[in-house]
Amino acid sequence: MKLKNYYKEDNYIHYSNCHEDFLLLKKYITPQTKEVLSVASGLDNSLAFLTQNDIKVHAFDYNPSQVYLGKLKIEAIRHLSWEEMLKFLGIIDLEAGGNYKKYRANKDSSAARVDLYNKISAFLEPEVKNYFDSHLFLIEIGLVNCGRFEQYFHIFRNIVFPLTCGNRNIKKFAAAKTIEEQREIYRKKINTKRFKFMFKIFFSKKVMAKLGRDKKFFKYSRESLSQILKVRVDTGFTNVLNRTNPYYGYVLNTYYPELPYYLQKENFYKIKENLDNITVEYKRFDEMFVQKYDFMNLSDIFEYMSDKVMDDYMHKIQNHLNEKGIVAFWNMMNVRSFPYWQRINGKQDYIEDRAYFYRDFLVYEK
């Protein structure tokens, strides 16, 4: 009930994780990359840039709750060990059990997480501390579970998917050892008429706007969201192995067979060393054009603006991107592109993308 009421507030956490594959972004980081502009969202990918030496990250978000979440994660990394960080976020390390499912997103309330929060809360900025002090249940359930989008997956994972495919088939599908085996299970046991019907309903704009994303996010969309996602999911499930996929491990059964890039132990401690090189600001996109950048990680920001506004931004980006600079972003419902720029990635990224929630991933070089 607390979460249900929480999502009625003016400012709530939309995404507690980044559902975009950092390995795709990492491919386009060059020795020139020093200044990075990055949409904050759950801050995972903005933090992941800090695994590369001498990179400064300027993260921004126009949702204050996302900024508070990002600043909380930064202080948690600064003051907690890797093991404590996993526990704080709501992830249980199962590696010692010998099971391929190494990490589980634990949604059970935990006083231990509150104790860890109390350990770092004195280091938080006043508005960040006030926010989480008054929403302590977000800490209790684990930050990886508290976003509205993550709760949408919770409904899919616990109700829709089992009803359409059965828990036994889902477990086999998640544990397939080869992509050939996974394709066969998907064809015979998962991608049934019932699954197609429920997918069409559950991932419609109407249902997602009610349960998963703010309805204003669909203002400029004209196509069927469920059709776009179904094509993308068909491609992903038949080309990316579930048992090594941290994004769909979480969606299918709350397990991370591999941790997100920023939380992998070696990367975590590298980020800890470079935390002074990241800022998170409550600002609009246009307010960030005060300097030049070498890399812009723009998530799916162009989904939420008209063609005319995007065209204006394209010129601003041109003026605030260094030569040979990179712009990377995702399309979901709307087709957005830089028609006069050179696109430097192609179909292979589409096939390899482990977070296949989007219809396309585009990378341009100035």
C-alpha positions as CSV (number, residue, x, y, z in Angstrom):
1,M,0.0,0.0,0.0
2,K,2.9,2.4,0.8
3,L,4.3,1.9,-2.7
4,K,0.9,2.4,-4.4
5,N,0.4,5.7,-2.6
6,Y,4.0,6.7,-3.2
7,Y,3.5,6.5,-7.0
8,K,0.6,9.1,-6.6
9,E,3.0,11.7,-5.3
10,D,4.2,14.5,-7.5
11,N,7.8,13.3,-7.4
12,Y,8.5,9.6,-7.2
13,I,11.3,7.3,-8.5
14,H,10.4,6.1,-12.0
15,Y,13.4,3.9,-12.5
16,S,15.5,2.5,-9.7
17,N,17.9,0.9,-12.2
18,C,19.2,1.7,-15.7
19,H,17.6,-0.7,-18.2
20,E,20.1,0.1,-20.9
21,D,23.1,-2.0,-21.7
22,F,26.3,-0.2,-20.7
23,L,28.4,-2.6,-22.7
24,L,27.0,-1.0,-25.8
25,L,28.0,2.5,-24.6
26,K,31.4,1.2,-23.5
27,K,32.2,0.1,-27.1
28,Y,32.2,3.8,-28.2
29,I,34.3,5.3,-25.4
30,T,37.6,6.5,-26.9
31,P,40.9,7.8,-25.4
32,Q,39.5,11.3,-26.2
33,T,36.5,10.7,-24.0
34,K,37.1,13.0,-21.0
35,E,33.8,14.9,-20.5
36,V,30.6,12.9,-20.5
37,L,27.0,14.2,-20.3
38,S,24.7,11.5,-19.1
39,V,21.0,11.2,-18.3
40,A,20.9,10.1,-14.7
41,S,17.8,7.8,-14.4
42,G,18.9,5.2,-11.9
43,L,22.5,6.5,-12.3
44,D,23.9,3.0,-13.0
45,N,25.4,3.8,-16.4
46,S,26.6,7.3,-15.4
47,L,28.5,5.6,-12.6
48,A,29.8,2.9,-14.9
49,F,31.7,5.6,-17.0
50,L,33.9,6.1,-13.9
51,T,35.5,2.7,-14.5
52,Q,37.5,4.5,-17.2
53,N,40.3,6.8,-15.8
54,D,40.1,10.6,-16.2
55,I,36.5,10.7,-17.2
56,K,34.3,13.4,-15.7
57,V,30.6,12.6,-15.7
58,H,27.9,15.3,-15.7
59,A,24.6,13.5,-14.9
60,F,21.3,15.3,-14.9
61,D,17.6,14.5,-14.5
62,Y,14.5,16.7,-14.4
63,N,12.9,14.4,-11.8
64,P,14.2,15.4,-8.3
65,S,13.6,11.9,-6.9
66,Q,16.0,10.4,-9.5
67,V,18.6,13.0,-8.5
68,Y,18.1,12.1,-4.8
69,L,18.4,8.4,-5.7
70,G,21.6,9.1,-7.6
71,K,23.2,11.1,-4.8
72,L,22.2,8.3,-2.3
73,K,23.9,5.7,-4.5
74,I,27.1,7.8,-4.7
75,E,27.4,8.2,-0.9
76,A,26.6,4.5,-0.5
77,I,29.5,3.6,-2.8
78,R,31.7,6.0,-1.0
79,H,31.1,4.7,2.5
80,L,30.1,1.0,2.1
81,S,32.0,-2.1,1.1
82,W,31.0,-4.0,-2.0
83,E,29.2,-6.6,0.2
84,E,27.4,-3.9,2.1
85,M,26.4,-2.2,-1.1
86,L,24.7,-5.3,-2.5
87,K,22.8,-5.8,0.8
88,F,21.9,-2.1,0.9
89,L,20.4,-2.1,-2.6
90,G,18.5,-5.3,-1.9
91,I,20.7,-7.9,-3.6
92,I,21.7,-11.2,-1.9
93,D,25.0,-12.8,-2.9
94,L,24.2,-16.5,-3.7
95,E,27.6,-17.2,-5.3
96,A,28.7,-19.6,-2.6
97,G,25.7,-21.9,-3.3
98,G,27.1,-23.1,-6.6
99,N,24.0,-22.2,-8.5
100,Y,24.2,-20.3,-11.8
101,K,21.7,-17.8,-10.3
102,K,24.4,-15.9,-8.4
103,Y,22.5,-12.8,-7.1
104,R,18.9,-12.3,-6.1
105,A,17.0,-9.1,-5.8
106,N,15.5,-9.4,-2.4
107,K,12.2,-7.5,-2.0
108,D,11.6,-8.6,1.7
109,S,11.7,-5.7,4.2
110,S,15.0,-5.6,6.0
111,A,16.1,-3.8,9.1
112,A,19.7,-4.5,8.0
113,R,19.2,-2.2,5.0
114,V,18.0,0.5,7.3
115,D,21.1,0.1,9.5
116,L,23.3,0.6,6.5
117,Y,21.3,3.7,5.5
118,N,21.8,5.1,9.0
119,K,25.5,4.5,8.5
120,I,25.6,6.8,5.5
121,S,22.7,9.2,6.1
122,A,24.9,11.8,7.9
123,F,26.9,12.3,4.7
124,L,23.8,13.0,2.5
125,E,22.8,16.5,1.4
126,P,19.9,17.7,3.6
127,E,17.2,17.4,0.9
128,V,18.3,13.9,0.0
129,K,18.3,12.8,3.7
130,N,14.9,14.4,4.3
131,Y,13.5,12.6,1.2
132,F,14.6,9.1,2.2
133,D,14.0,9.7,5.9
134,S,10.4,10.3,5.0
135,H,10.3,7.4,2.5
136,L,12.2,4.8,4.6
137,F,10.2,2.0,3.1
138,L,12.1,2.5,-0.1
139,I,15.2,1.5,1.7
140,E,13.5,-1.4,3.5
141,I,12.4,-3.1,0.2
142,G,15.7,-2.5,-1.5
143,L,16.5,0.3,-3.9
144,V,16.7,-2.1,-6.9
145,N,13.0,-2.8,-6.4
146,C,11.5,0.7,-5.6
147,G,11.0,2.3,-9.0
148,R,7.6,2.3,-10.6
149,F,9.0,0.6,-13.7
150,E,10.5,-2.2,-11.6
151,Q,7.2,-2.7,-9.9
152,Y,5.6,-3.1,-13.4
153,F,8.1,-5.9,-14.0
154,H,7.2,-7.4,-10.6
155,I,3.6,-7.8,-11.8
156,F,4.7,-9.3,-15.1
157,R,7.1,-11.7,-13.4
158,N,4.8,-12.8,-10.6
159,I,1.4,-12.8,-12.3
160,V,1.3,-12.4,-16.1
161,F,4.3,-14.6,-17.1
162,P,3.4,-17.6,-14.9
163,L,-0.2,-17.5,-16.0
164,T,0.8,-17.6,-19.6
165,C,3.8,-20.0,-19.6
166,G,4.0,-21.8,-16.3
167,N,6.7,-21.6,-13.7
168,R,8.4,-24.8,-14.8
169,N,8.8,-23.6,-18.4
170,I,10.0,-20.2,-17.2
171,K,12.7,-21.8,-15.1
172,K,13.9,-23.9,-18.0
173,F,13.9,-20.9,-20.2
174,A,15.9,-18.9,-17.8
175,A,18.4,-21.7,-17.3
176,A,19.0,-22.7,-20.9
177,K,22.7,-23.4,-21.4
178,T,22.9,-22.5,-25.1
179,I,21.2,-20.0,-27.3
180,E,19.9,-22.9,-29.5
181,E,18.3,-24.5,-26.5
182,Q,16.8,-21.2,-25.4
183,R,15.4,-20.6,-28.9
184,E,13.7,-24.0,-28.9
185,I,12.1,-23.4,-25.5
186,Y,10.9,-20.0,-26.6
187,R,9.4,-21.3,-29.8
188,K,7.7,-24.3,-28.1
189,K,6.9,-23.3,-24.5
190,I,7.0,-19.5,-24.2
191,N,5.9,-17.8,-27.3
192,T,2.4,-19.4,-27.3
193,K,-0.9,-17.9,-28.4
194,R,-1.7,-17.1,-24.7
195,F,1.6,-15.4,-24.2
196,K,1.1,-13.3,-27.4
197,F,-2.3,-12.3,-26.3
198,M,-1.3,-11.4,-22.7
199,F,1.8,-9.6,-24.0
200,K,-0.3,-7.4,-26.3
201,I,-2.6,-6.4,-23.4
202,F,0.0,-6.0,-20.6
203,F,2.5,-4.0,-22.7
204,S,-0.1,-1.7,-24.3
205,K,0.3,2.0,-23.8
206,K,-2.9,2.1,-21.7
207,V,-1.8,-0.5,-19.2
208,M,1.8,0.7,-19.0
209,A,0.6,4.2,-18.5
210,K,-1.5,3.0,-15.6
211,L,1.0,0.7,-14.0
212,G,4.5,1.3,-15.3
213,R,5.3,4.7,-16.9
214,D,3.8,8.2,-16.6
215,K,1.2,8.7,-19.3
216,K,2.9,11.9,-20.4
217,F,5.8,9.8,-21.7
218,F,3.5,8.6,-24.6
219,K,2.5,12.1,-25.8
220,Y,4.3,11.9,-29.1
221,S,3.8,8.1,-29.8
222,R,1.6,7.0,-32.6
223,E,2.5,3.3,-33.0
224,S,1.5,0.3,-31.0
225,L,3.9,-0.1,-28.1
226,S,3.1,-3.8,-27.6
227,Q,3.9,-4.5,-31.3
228,I,7.2,-2.7,-31.1
229,L,8.2,-4.5,-27.9
230,K,7.1,-7.9,-29.2
231,V,9.4,-7.6,-32.2
232,R,12.2,-6.5,-30.0
233,V,11.6,-9.3,-27.4
234,D,11.5,-12.0,-30.1
235,T,14.9,-10.8,-31.3
236,G,16.4,-10.6,-27.9
237,F,15.1,-14.0,-26.6
238,T,16.5,-15.7,-29.6
239,N,19.9,-14.1,-29.7
240,V,20.9,-13.2,-26.1
241,L,21.3,-16.0,-23.5
242,N,19.1,-15.4,-20.5
243,R,21.4,-17.2,-18.0
244,T,24.2,-14.5,-18.5
245,N,21.8,-11.5,-18.9
246,P,21.5,-9.2,-15.9
247,Y,18.7,-7.2,-17.3
248,Y,16.3,-10.1,-18.2
249,G,17.5,-12.1,-15.2
250,Y,15.9,-9.5,-13.1
251,V,12.7,-9.3,-15.3
252,L,12.2,-13.1,-15.5
253,N,12.9,-14.2,-12.0
254,T,14.6,-11.4,-9.9
255,Y,18.0,-13.1,-10.3
256,Y,21.1,-11.4,-11.6
257,P,23.1,-14.2,-13.2
258,E,25.7,-11.4,-13.7
259,L,25.6,-8.2,-11.8
260,P,25.1,-4.9,-13.6
261,Y,28.4,-3.5,-14.8
262,Y,28.7,-0.8,-12.1
263,L,28.1,-3.4,-9.3
264,Q,30.7,-5.9,-10.4
265,K,33.2,-6.1,-7.6
266,E,36.3,-4.8,-9.6
267,N,34.3,-2.1,-11.2
268,F,32.7,-1.0,-7.9
269,Y,36.0,-0.3,-6.3
270,K,37.3,1.5,-9.4
271,I,34.2,3.7,-9.3
272,K,34.8,4.3,-5.6
273,E,38.2,5.7,-6.4
274,N,36.8,8.1,-9.0
275,L,33.6,9.3,-7.2
276,D,34.9,12.9,-7.1
277,N,34.5,12.9,-11.0
278,I,30.8,12.7,-11.0
279,T,28.1,15.3,-10.4
280,V,24.3,14.8,-10.4
281,E,22.1,17.8,-11.0
282,Y,18.4,18.5,-11.0
283,K,18.3,20.3,-14.4
284,R,16.6,20.2,-17.8
285,F,18.6,19.0,-20.8
286,D,19.0,22.5,-22.2
287,E,20.4,23.8,-18.9
288,M,23.4,21.4,-19.4
289,F,24.7,23.2,-22.5
290,V,27.2,25.3,-20.6
291,Q,30.3,23.5,-21.8
292,K,31.5,21.1,-24.5
293,Y,31.4,17.3,-24.1
294,D,33.2,14.3,-25.7
295,F,30.3,11.8,-25.1
296,M,26.6,12.3,-24.6
297,N,24.7,9.3,-23.2
298,L,21.1,10.5,-23.7
299,S,19.1,7.4,-22.9
300,D,15.7,7.7,-24.7
301,I,15.3,11.5,-24.0
302,F,14.1,12.2,-27.5
303,E,11.0,10.1,-27.0
304,Y,9.5,12.9,-25.0
305,M,9.8,15.8,-27.4
306,S,8.4,16.9,-30.7
307,D,10.3,16.7,-34.0
308,K,10.8,20.5,-33.9
309,V,12.2,20.5,-30.4
310,M,14.5,17.6,-31.2
311,D,15.7,19.6,-34.2
312,D,16.5,22.5,-32.0
313,Y,18.4,20.2,-29.6
314,M,20.3,18.7,-32.5
315,H,21.8,22.1,-33.3
316,K,22.6,22.7,-29.6
317,I,24.4,19.3,-29.4
318,Q,26.3,20.2,-32.5
319,N,27.6,23.3,-30.8
320,H,28.4,21.6,-27.5
321,L,30.1,18.5,-28.7
322,N,33.8,18.3,-29.4
323,E,35.2,17.1,-32.8
324,K,35.0,13.3,-33.0
325,G,32.5,13.4,-30.0
326,I,29.9,10.7,-29.6
327,V,26.1,11.0,-29.2
328,A,24.4,7.7,-28.1
329,F,20.6,7.3,-27.5
330,W,17.8,4.7,-27.7
331,N,14.5,4.8,-29.5
332,M,11.4,3.0,-28.2
333,M,8.1,4.1,-29.6
334,N,9.2,7.1,-31.7
335,V,11.8,7.0,-34.5
336,R,14.3,9.7,-33.8
337,S,17.6,10.2,-35.7
338,F,20.2,12.8,-36.7
339,P,19.7,12.8,-40.5
340,Y,22.7,14.9,-41.3
341,W,25.1,13.1,-39.0
342,Q,27.2,10.0,-39.6
343,R,25.8,7.0,-37.7
344,I,28.7,4.7,-36.7
345,N,26.9,1.7,-35.3
346,G,24.6,-0.9,-36.9
347,K,22.6,-4.1,-36.7
348,Q,25.2,-6.0,-34.5
349,D,24.4,-3.7,-31.6
350,Y,20.7,-4.4,-32.1
351,I,21.4,-8.1,-31.9
352,E,23.8,-7.9,-29.0
353,D,21.8,-5.5,-26.8
354,R,21.1,-7.3,-23.6
355,A,18.5,-4.8,-22.4
356,Y,16.2,-5.2,-25.4
357,F,13.4,-2.8,-24.2
358,Y,14.1,-0.5,-27.1
359,R,13.5,-0.7,-30.9
360,D,16.9,0.7,-31.7
361,F,20.2,2.0,-30.4
362,L,21.9,4.8,-32.3
363,V,25.4,6.2,-32.1
364,Y,26.7,9.2,-34.0
365,E,30.1,10.8,-34.3
366,K,30.5,14.5,-34.9
